[in-house]
Amino acid sequence: MIAVLILALALAMDAFAVSLAQGAAGRVRVPQALTLALAFGVAQGVMPLIGWALGTAFSGWFEAVDHWIAFGLLTILGLNMLRASREDTEADPSLTGWHLFAAAIATSIDAAVAGITLPLLSVPPLVACLTIGSVTAVLCFVGALGGGHAGKRLEGRAEMLGGLVLIGLGVKILVQHLWE
């Protein structure tokens, strides 16, 4: 079970960083933090199950493009946040709707790849997926609420920082997979 917890913490880091950036970009109250936590937690919990199911049939193809998908989605979201940070509007910088869905999927693509390894763990795959999703949800909830404290110090630059974090995560995923 310790291996599952370590895997869960590692897989949750991208979603945690996005939640932290969202908290810094605007006032995130408990309902918004719960929405972020639920979206990222569900995505991180479901994607390993999908990866496990599809892994045997399509593992070579998925591994060949997963990093490009994550890079593309995170870069588009990050560029949208950067553009919004330069506009003189009072628009809500929070991830909602399709943007939240895309961010949740993009940050959990590595979890789908990790799902291929679920049979190697000493716990049932469903338990592993529930653990991964729960750990991610808790970290994202804390990150979204905790990011607000950083946002007060960053003022107007928080949304720009959030966009840069998303782009940086996309680049990190791409470089990490291309380097391996």
C-alpha positions in Angstrom: 0.0 0.0 0.0 2.9 2.3 0.6 3.9 2.0 -3.1 0.4 3.1 -4.0 0.6 6.1 -1.8 3.9 7.1 -3.2 2.5 6.7 -6.7 -0.5 8.8 -5.7 1.6 11.6 -4.4 3.8 11.6 -7.5 0.8 11.6 -9.9 -1.0 14.4 -7.9 1.8 16.9 -8.2 0.8 18.4 -11.5 -2.8 18.8 -10.4 -1.7 20.2 -7.1 0.4 22.8 -8.9 -2.5 23.9 -11.1 -4.8 24.1 -8.0 -2.2 26.2 -6.2 -1.9 28.5 -9.2 -5.7 28.8 -9.3 -5.8 29.8 -5.7 -3.1 32.4 -6.3 -4.9 33.8 -9.4 -8.1 34.6 -7.6 -10.2 34.3 -4.6 -11.0 30.6 -4.3 -13.6 29.8 -1.8 -14.5 26.4 -0.4 -17.1 25.5 -3.2 -14.5 26.3 -6.0 -11.8 24.4 -4.1 -14.1 21.4 -3.8 -14.9 21.6 -7.5 -11.2 21.7 -8.4 -10.5 18.8 -6.0 -13.4 16.8 -7.4 -12.4 17.3 -11.0 -8.7 16.6 -10.5 -9.4 13.7 -8.1 -11.9 12.0 -10.4 -9.6 12.4 -13.4 -6.6 11.1 -11.5 -8.6 8.2 -10.2 -10.2 7.2 -13.5 -7.3 7.6 -15.8 -5.1 4.8 -14.3 -8.1 2.5 -14.7 -8.4 3.5 -18.3 -4.7 3.1 -18.8 -4.8 -0.3 -17.2 -7.7 -1.4 -19.4 -6.3 -0.1 -22.7 -2.6 -0.6 -21.8 -2.3 -4.1 -23.0 -3.9 -3.4 -26.4 -2.5 0.0 -27.2 0.4 0.7 -24.8 2.9 1.5 -27.5 0.7 4.0 -29.4 -0.5 5.8 -26.2 2.9 6.1 -24.7 4.1 7.6 -28.0 1.6 10.5 -28.0 0.5 11.0 -24.3 3.2 13.7 -23.7 2.2 15.6 -26.8 -1.5 15.6 -25.8 -0.7 16.9 -22.3 1.7 19.5 -23.7 -0.8 20.8 -26.1 -3.7 21.0 -23.7 -1.7 22.6 -20.9 0.0 25.1 -23.3 -3.4 26.2 -24.7 -4.8 26.7 -21.2 -1.7 28.5 -20.1 -1.7 30.8 -23.1 -5.4 31.6 -22.4 -4.5 32.6 -18.8 -1.6 34.7 -20.0 -3.8 36.5 -22.5 -6.5 37.1 -19.8 -3.8 38.4 -17.4 -3.0 41.2 -20.0 -6.6 42.2 -20.5 -8.0 45.0 -18.4 -11.2 43.1 -17.5 -12.4 41.8 -14.2 -12.9 38.4 -15.6 -12.9 35.4 -13.3 -9.5 33.7 -13.8 -10.7 30.4 -12.4 -10.8 27.1 -14.3 -14.4 26.2 -15.0 -16.4 24.1 -17.5 -14.4 22.8 -20.4 -11.2 24.5 -19.3 -11.4 22.7 -16.0 -12.1 19.4 -17.8 -9.2 19.9 -20.1 -6.8 20.8 -17.2 -8.0 17.7 -15.3 -7.4 15.4 -18.3 -4.1 17.0 -19.2 -2.7 16.7 -15.7 -3.8 13.1 -15.4 -2.5 11.6 -18.7 0.6 10.4 -16.9 -1.8 8.6 -14.5 -3.2 6.7 -17.5 0.3 5.5 -18.4 0.9 4.6 -14.8 -2.2 2.5 -14.9 -0.4 0.1 -17.1 1.7 -0.8 -14.0 -1.3 -1.4 -11.7 -1.1 -5.2 -11.9 2.4 -4.9 -10.5 1.1 -3.4 -7.2 0.1 -5.5 -4.3 -3.4 -4.0 -4.1 -6.4 -4.4 -6.3 -6.5 -1.9 -9.2 -9.7 -0.4 -8.0 -8.3 0.3 -4.5 -5.2 1.8 -6.2 -7.3 4.1 -8.3 -9.5 5.2 -5.4 -6.3 6.0 -3.4 -4.8 8.0 -6.3 -8.0 9.9 -6.8 -8.4 10.6 -3.1 -4.9 11.8 -2.5 -5.1 14.1 -5.5 -8.5 15.5 -4.4 -7.1 16.3 -0.9 -3.9 17.9 -2.2 -5.9 20.0 -4.8 -8.3 21.2 -2.2 -5.5 22.3 0.1 -3.6 23.8 -2.8 -6.5 25.8 -4.1 -7.3 27.3 -0.7 -3.6 27.8 0.2 -2.8 29.4 -3.1 -4.9 32.4 -2.1 -2.4 33.4 0.5 0.3 33.6 -2.2 -2.1 35.4 -4.5 -2.4 38.3 -2.0 1.3 38.9 -2.2 1.4 38.5 -6.0 -1.6 40.7 -6.7 -2.2 41.1 -10.5 0.7 38.9 -11.5 -1.0 35.7 -10.0 -2.9 34.9 -13.2 0.2 35.4 -15.3 2.0 33.1 -12.9 -0.8 30.5 -13.2 -0.5 30.6 -17.0 3.3 30.1 -16.8 2.8 27.2 -14.4 0.5 25.5 -16.8 2.9 26.0 -19.8 5.8 24.9 -17.6 4.0 21.7 -16.7 3.3 21.0 -20.3 6.9 21.6 -21.2 8.1 19.5 -18.3 5.9 16.6 -19.4 7.1 16.8 -23.0 10.8 17.1 -22.2 10.6 14.3 -19.6 9.0 11.9 -22.0 11.2 12.9 -25.0 14.3 12.6 -22.8 13.5 9.1 -21.6 
